[in-house]
Amino acid sequence: MTTEAPAAPQKINLRRPDVMEAVQAQVLSHYRSELVERIRANGHILSADGLLTVKLAKEFGFCYGVERAIDLAYAARKVYPDQPIYILGEIIHNPEVNDQILAMGIKFLSGKEKNADIRDLKKDDVVIIPAFGTEVSTRKQLEAKGCRFVDTTCGDVMSVWKRVRQYTKDKVTSIIHGKAWHEETKATSSQATANGGGHYLVVFTLAETDYVCDYIVNGGNRVEFLEKFKGAYSEGFDPDLHLQAIGVANQTTMLRGETEEVQHRLKAAMIKKYGEAEIDQHFRFFDTICGATQDRQDALQKLLQEPLDLLLVIGGYNSSNTSHLAEMGEAKLPTYFIKNAAKMESDKLIKHYDQHRGQEVETRDWLPAGKITVGVTAGASCPNNLIEDTIRRLFELRGVSVRELLAN
C-alpha cells in the first residue's frame, strides 16, 4: 500500500485588475492622508509662523513591500469574502494595520492577536504569509496540510534567503546581523538549515561581533560561546568548526553602517587568522540592506543636519526599521518614538517607547515653549494617516488649527 504524497501547494493569484482596483481604493480609504501629500508638495514643511514648524523627512512611511503585503491581504478577503482566512502573524509591525486585518475577520495564528491554531488548519484553507516570510518548517507543515498560500514575503527578504542558501551549498556558515527573535531573522536562519547540514550564527551588536572575531583569531571557551549565543545558532553549531568559513548576511532592516561594520570586523578577523591571500576561501559578503530602509535612514540623516528642537518617530514599537530611525535621532537630539498621536497627551506629557528599557515611558515638559521646529519621520510600516494624526496633534498642542493654516 502506498501513501499518496500531498499535492503541491496552490499559490493563489490575487493580482487581477478587477480585484486590485477595488482593493487599492479600500486601502487608500484606510491609510491615505491628503495633509501628508500637501506637506510633501510644499517642500516637506508646514509652518505656523512664530509658533511651530514641522519638517517631514523626504522619505518616510510605507514602502513598496509593505504596500504589496497589505494589498494582498485585502485582496484575499475580497476574493474569499465568506471563507475563513488565516495569517501566520502580524502582516507588518504596525498595530493599527494589524487591527484592520483583524477587523476583516482574518484569523491570527501567532502573536498577541492569536485567535486560531495552526494545528486546526485543513486542506484548501487560505493562509497569508506576512511580509517577513516564515520559517521553512512552518511552510512545510502547511504544505503537508494542503493549505493554499497568499505569499506576501518581501522581495528584499527573499534575496537574502537566496544568498544564505548559496552559503550553505558552498559549506559556508551564515553570520546573520540581526535580531535572533525577529520573524524575518528566524525565517532567514531557517533557510540556512533547510536542506540539512547548513549552519548559522546571529549577531545583534558590535560587541557580540567583536566576541566572535576574538574567538576566530584566538579561540576560546566553547561552552561559554554557546551559552552566550544560546538561541541564536543552528543545531549542532560548533564555533571551533563552523567559523572557519563564513558569509555575512543581515536582517534587511538593520542600520547599513552597522552591518558594514560587522562585515568589516569579521573580514579583518579572518584575514588575521588565515592571511589576505586566503580570504576568499574563508569570507564572503553581499549587501542585502533593504533599499527602502536605507532611503529612510538617508533622508533622516539629512533632516538631522537641519536645525531641529526635537524629533518624533512614528511606528510600531516592534518595528525594526523604525527603531533604527529612533536610534539615529537619539544620537543627535531629544527624540520620541511613538506609535500614534494619542501618545502626545498634552504639551506637558508624552508617552513614548524607550528601546533601552524595552517599555513605554512618560516624559514631562517635552514640548518646549516658544517658537520651535519639530522633525517628523516614520518607519516603513507606518501608514500616512497616522503621520497626519501626529502632525495635526502637534499643531493642536500649540493652539493652531491645521485646517485654518492650510486655508491661509
C-alpha positions in Angstrom: 0.0 0.0 0.0 1.4 3.4 -1.0 0.7 6.7 0.7 -0.3 9.4 -1.7 2.0 12.5 -1.4 0.3 15.8 -0.7 -0.5 17.9 -3.7 1.9 20.8 -4.4 0.7 23.9 -2.5 -1.6 26.2 -4.5 -0.3 29.7 -4.7 -3.3 32.0 -5.2 -3.2 34.6 -7.9 -5.0 37.7 -6.5 -3.4 40.4 -8.6 -6.2 40.5 -11.1 -7.0 44.1 -12.3 -10.6 43.9 -11.1 -9.6 42.8 -7.7 -6.7 45.1 -7.2 -8.6 48.2 -8.3 -11.2 47.7 -5.7 -8.6 46.7 -3.1 -6.4 49.8 -3.6 -9.4 52.1 -3.2 -10.2 50.4 0.1 -6.5 50.6 1.3 -6.4 54.3 0.3 -9.6 55.0 2.3 -7.9 53.4 5.4 -4.4 54.8 5.2 -4.1 57.8 2.8 -3.5 61.3 4.0 -4.3 64.4 2.0 -2.5 66.5 4.6 0.8 64.5 4.2 0.5 64.8 0.4 0.1 68.6 0.7 3.1 68.9 3.0 5.2 66.8 0.7 4.2 69.0 -2.2 5.1 72.1 -0.1 8.8 71.1 0.3 8.0 68.8 3.3 7.4 71.7 5.6 4.3 73.0 7.4 4.7 76.2 9.5 2.7 78.4 11.7 5.0 81.5 11.9 6.1 82.3 15.4 4.7 79.1 16.9 5.7 75.8 15.2 7.4 74.5 12.1 7.1 70.8 11.2 9.7 69.3 8.9 8.9 66.0 7.4 11.7 63.7 6.2 12.0 63.3 2.4 11.4 59.6 2.6 9.1 58.1 5.3 6.2 55.6 5.8 5.0 52.7 3.7 7.5 51.1 1.4 6.5 49.1 -1.7 6.9 45.7 0.1 4.6 46.8 2.9 2.0 48.2 0.4 2.1 45.0 -1.6 1.6 42.9 1.6 -1.4 44.9 2.7 -2.9 44.9 -0.8 -2.6 41.1 -1.0 -4.2 40.6 2.4 -7.1 42.9 1.5 -7.4 41.1 -1.9 -7.6 37.7 -0.1 -10.6 38.9 1.8 -12.1 40.4 -1.4 -11.8 37.2 -3.3 -12.9 35.0 -0.4 -15.5 37.1 1.4 -17.1 34.2 3.3 -14.2 31.8 3.7 -12.0 31.6 6.8 -8.6 33.2 6.1 -5.6 32.8 8.4 -2.4 34.8 8.7 0.8 33.4 10.3 1.5 36.5 12.3 1.5 40.3 12.1 1.3 41.3 8.4 3.7 44.1 9.3 4.9 45.7 12.5 2.2 48.3 13.0 -0.7 47.8 15.5 -3.2 49.9 13.6 -2.7 47.9 10.4 -2.9 44.6 12.2 -6.1 45.8 13.9 -7.6 46.4 10.4 -6.6 42.8 9.4 -8.4 41.5 12.5 -11.4 43.7 11.7 -11.7 42.0 8.3 -12.1 38.6 10.1 -8.7 37.3 9.2 -7.5 35.0 12.0 -4.1 35.2 13.5 -2.1 32.0 14.1 0.5 33.6 16.5 1.3 36.7 18.5 -0.8 38.6 21.0 -3.7 38.7 18.4 -3.7 34.9 18.1 -7.2 33.6 17.7 -6.7 30.3 15.8 -4.2 27.4 15.9 -2.1 26.1 13.0 -3.0 22.5 14.1 -6.6 23.1 13.2 -6.0 24.1 9.6 -7.1 21.7 6.9 -6.8 21.2 3.1 -7.6 24.3 1.0 -7.6 26.7 3.9 -6.2 30.1 2.8 -3.1 31.2 4.7 -1.4 34.6 4.4 2.4 34.6 4.8 3.4 38.0 6.2 6.0 40.4 4.6 8.7 39.0 6.9 8.3 35.5 5.4 8.1 32.4 7.5 10.3 29.6 8.7 10.9 26.7 6.3 9.4 24.2 8.9 6.2 26.2 9.2 5.8 26.3 5.4 6.4 22.6 5.1 3.8 21.9 7.8 1.2 24.0 5.9 2.1 22.4 2.6 1.6 18.9 4.1 -1.9 20.0 5.2 -2.7 21.1 1.6 -3.2 24.8 2.5 -3.3 27.5 -0.1 -0.9 30.4 0.2 -1.2 34.1 -0.2 2.6 34.8 0.0 3.4 38.5 0.8 7.0 37.9 1.6 9.1 41.0 0.6 11.4 40.6 -2.4 14.3 42.0 -0.5 13.9 39.3 2.2 13.8 36.6 -0.5 17.1 38.0 -1.9 18.8 37.4 1.5 17.3 33.9 1.6 18.9 33.1 -1.8 22.3 34.3 -0.6 22.1 32.2 2.6 21.1 29.1 0.7 24.2 29.6 -1.5 26.4 29.9 1.6 25.0 26.6 2.8 25.5 25.0 -0.6 29.2 26.1 -0.5 29.6 24.9 3.1 29.9 28.4 4.4 28.4 29.3 7.8 25.9 32.3 7.6 26.7 35.0 10.1 23.4 37.0 10.2 23.4 40.5 11.5 20.0 40.9 13.1 17.7 40.2 16.0 17.5 36.4 16.6 14.0 36.8 17.9 12.6 38.8 14.9 10.3 36.9 12.5 12.5 37.9 9.5 15.7 36.7 11.0 14.0 33.4 12.1 12.8 32.9 8.5 16.3 33.7 7.1 18.0 31.4 9.6 15.8 28.6 8.6 17.0 28.9 5.0 20.5 28.0 6.1 19.4 24.7 7.5 16.5 23.9 5.1 18.3 21.1 3.3 20.3 19.8 6.2 24.0 20.3 7.0 24.0 24.1 7.0 24.8 26.4 9.9 24.2 29.9 11.0 25.0 32.3 13.9 23.1 35.5 14.6 24.9 38.6 15.9 23.0 41.6 17.1 25.5 44.1 18.3 29.1 45.2 17.5 30.1 43.9 21.0 28.8 40.4 20.0 30.6 40.7 16.7 33.9 41.5 18.5 33.4 38.5 20.7 33.1 36.3 17.6 36.1 38.0 16.0 38.2 37.3 19.1 37.1 33.7 19.1 38.0 33.3 15.4 41.5 34.7 15.9 42.4 33.4 19.4 40.0 30.6 20.1 38.3 30.4 23.4 35.9 28.7 25.7 33.4 26.7 23.5 30.9 26.2 26.3 30.9 29.9 27.2 30.5 30.8 23.5 27.5 28.5 23.1 25.9 29.8 26.2 26.4 33.4 25.2 24.7 32.9 21.9 22.1 30.5 23.1 19.0 30.6 20.8 21.0 32.4 18.1 22.7 29.5 16.2 21.8 26.3 14.3 21.5 22.9 15.9 24.9 21.3 16.1 26.8 24.5 15.6 30.4 24.3 16.9 32.4 27.6 16.9 35.6 25.6 16.6 34.5 24.1 13.3 31.9 26.3 11.8 33.7 29.7 12.0 36.4 28.6 9.5 34.4 29.8 6.5 31.8 32.4 7.0 29.5 34.6 4.9 27.7 37.7 6.2 24.0 38.3 5.6 21.6 40.5 7.5 18.1 41.3 8.6 17.1 43.7 5.8 16.0 46.5 8.3 19.3 46.9 10.2 21.4 50.1 10.0 23.5 49.9 6.9 26.5 51.4 8.7 26.4 48.9 11.5 26.0 45.9 9.1 29.0 47.3 7.1 31.0 47.5 10.4 30.0 43.9 11.3 31.3 42.8 7.8 34.5 44.9 8.2 35.4 43.5 11.6 34.7 39.8 10.6 36.7 40.2 7.4 39.6 41.7 9.4 39.5 38.8 11.8 39.5 36.2 9.0 42.5 38.0 7.4 44.3 38.0 10.7 43.6 34.3 11.1 44.2 33.0 7.6 46.0 35.7 5.7 45.0 38.1 2.9 45.8 35.6 0.2 43.4 33.0 1.6 40.5 35.4 2.4 38.2 34.3 -0.5 38.3 30.8 0.9 37.1 31.9 4.3 35.0 35.0 4.0 32.1 36.3 1.8 29.8 39.3 2.0 27.0 40.7 -0.1 25.0 43.9 0.6 21.4 42.9 1.5 20.1 46.0 3.2 16.6 46.9 2.0 16.6 49.9 -0.3 13.5 51.4 1.3 15.1 51.1 4.8 18.2 52.8 3.5 16.3 55.6 1.8 14.5 56.4 5.1 17.8 56.3 7.0 19.5 58.6 4.5 16.5 61.0 4.5 16.6 61.2 8.3 20.3 61.8 8.2 19.8 64.8 6.0 16.9 66.1 8.2 19.1 65.8 11.3 21.6 68.2 9.7 18.9 70.9 9.8 18.2 73.0 13.0 15.6 71.0 15.0 14.4 71.2 18.5 13.2 67.6 18.7 12.3 64.6 16.6 9.1 62.5 16.5 9.5 58.9 15.1 6.2 57.2 14.4 5.7 53.5 14.1 5.1 50.1 15.8 7.3 49.6 18.8 8.4 46.1 17.5 9.3 47.6 14.1 13.0 47.1 13.5 13.4 49.7 10.8 11.5 52.3 12.9 13.6 51.5 16.0 16.8 52.3 14.0 15.4 55.7 12.9 14.8 56.4 16.6 18.4 55.4 17.4 19.6 57.8 14.8 17.6 60.6 16.3 18.6 59.9 19.9 22.2 60.3 19.0 21.5 63.9 17.9 18.6 65.5 19.8 15.6 64.8 22.0 13.7 62.0 20.2 10.3 60.5 21.0 9.3 57.1 19.5 5.5 57.0 19.5 3.1 54.6 17.9 0.3 57.1 17.3 -0.8 60.7 18.1 -2.7 59.7 21.2 0.7 59.3 23.0 1.1 63.1 22.9 -1.4 63.5 25.8 -0.6 67.2 26.3 2.3 69.7 25.8 3.3 68.6 29.3 3.2 64.8 28.9 4.2 62.4 26.2 4.3 58.6 26.4 6.9 57.0 24.2 8.9 53.9 23.7 12.3 53.6 25.5 14.3 51.0 23.5 16.9 50.6 26.1 14.4 49.7 28.8 12.1 47.9 26.4 9.0 49.6 27.6 6.8 52.7 27.2 7.8 55.6 29.4 6.5 59.1 30.3 8.3 62.3 29.7 7.0 65.6 31.1 7.5 69.1 29.7 8.6 67.5 26.5 7.3 70.3 24.1 9.4 73.4 24.6 7.7 76.8 24.9 8.3 79.5 22.2 9.0 79.1 18.5 10.2 75.5 17.8 11.0 73.3 14.8 10.0 69.6 15.0 11.3 66.9 12.7 8.9 64.0 11.8 9.7 60.7 10.3 8.1 57.2 10.2 9.1 53.7 9.7 8.3 51.7 6.5 5.3 50.0 8.2 3.6 53.3 9.3 0.6 54.5 7.2 0.3 58.1 6.2 -2.9 58.6 8.2 -1.0 58.1 11.5 1.6 60.6 10.3 -1.2 63.1 9.6 -2.7 62.5 13.1 0.6 63.2 14.7 1.2 66.5 12.8 -2.4 67.7 13.5 -1.9 66.9 17.2 1.4 68.9 17.3 -0.3 72.0 15.9 -3.3 71.4 18.2 -1.0 71.4 21.2 0.1 74.9 20.0 -3.5 76.0 19.6 -3.3 76.1 15.8 -5.9 74.6 13.5 -4.3 72.8 10.6 -7.4 73.5 8.5 -7.1 77.2 9.0 -3.4 77.1 8.5 -3.8 75.4 5.1 -6.6 77.9 4.1 -4.3 80.8 4.5 
